[in-house]
């Protein structure tokens, strides 16, 4: 690992280890990887002030990193969950195949509870469990094979994000002013990003975009993380308070709203960071396209609509404190839902790695899934 001071502040360069199959990336930022018999991940709670790497040798440490937002963003959470379960498999003292699978399933349920809204987590865990259950060979070979499968999920995420960026950047016109929310860049994925990845691709294509970065309360992931990322990539950007978005739209300074998703229901309802619903309503009132970017693994085809999506309630300290400093009086009650649900009829399009879904989303999302299954 090397650090370099560039034109836009501290830049982290994670150079690939030729012996590692899990860090085969062409870009210069990686959020999570396997190296030296452990899971390594960027501690996003320390950004933008410090760039620190957390090293995990036990599955419980990865699960705690997910729960405490050291790693966050639905795609990155899914990969972290896969690595956590692969770590667990290496330490299970099982004497029979049945004992091994039972213990692995139990640990999978515990990992899933760390962030219940992000469907990528359950998707990745299910994929590893199915791999283990269907493996016809000696179960004692599974720990190393599950680690390889987790590595494949990580590599696939990079390829997925690049595809999302290609599809989504085709929507962006030169000179657009794009408002985004929370963090959907490299930090929210293994590498490159979803919604911010689209913006990054448009910037790299020379389209001259400008980004309005909402601070995104309560934990300021826009101000801390997205603002940091756009500086690394040299994308022209302006940080605004969340409640300034409507005023900018009213002044005609926003051409498009582009956000990510933690879970999308079959009908196109979108669960994303709390406050997304408000932006969707504002965008509709002002006639501004509202675009969602997410991999197909974020679509929960078992959830008929947004009411079926569980909404995570997070600790009150995320509201009563900023940077460890109390800003609210002792004794005040706090509601801190991490996500809200934007109804599908407020969404203009959903960009996936397989293409762009448009209303009616139930049919278009199913069409993209069918295309993915036959390819």
Buried (B, 14 or more C-beta within 10 A) or exposed (E): EEEEEEEBEBBBEBEBBEEEBBBBBEBBBBBBBBBEEBBBBBBBBBBBEEBEBBEBBBBBBBBBBBBBBBBBBBBBBBBBBBBBBBBBBBEBEBEEBEEBBEBBBEBBEBBBEBBBBBBBBBBBBEBBBEBBEEBEEEBEEBBEBBBEBBBBBBBBBBEBBBBBBBBBBEBBEEEBBBBBBBBBBBBBBBBBBBBBBBBBBBBEBEBEBBBBBBBBBBBBBBBBBBBBBBBBBEBEBBBBEBEBBBEBBEEEBBBBBBBBBBBBBBBBBBBBBBBBBBBBBBBBEBEBBBBBBBBBBBBBBEBEBBEBBEBBEBEBBBBBBBEEEEEEEEEEEBEBEBBBBBBBEBBBBBBBBBBBBBBEBBEBBBEBBEEBEEE
